[in-house]
Amino acid sequence: MELVKINADLGRIGGLLKMWLTNDEKLELEGHSSARLESVILAALRDTKAIQALLYQKASALKF
């Protein structure tokens, strides 16, 4: 069950990244500066790498 939750977290972060990278109209309405947006995107990418590492660690520990 834990792997499912970790994978869901990756999906949510991926969805946010996709929105940030493809939806200029929505971003303009929310008033994000490009520097702030870049900072948020880089933080999300770091989070993604950390979650991927956790997923790999948990999956590697499984015994079949």
Buried (B, 14 or more C-beta within 10 A) or exposed (E): EEEEEBBEBBEEBEEBBEEBEEEEEEBEEEEBEEEEBEEBBEEBEEBBEEBBEBBEEEEEEEEE
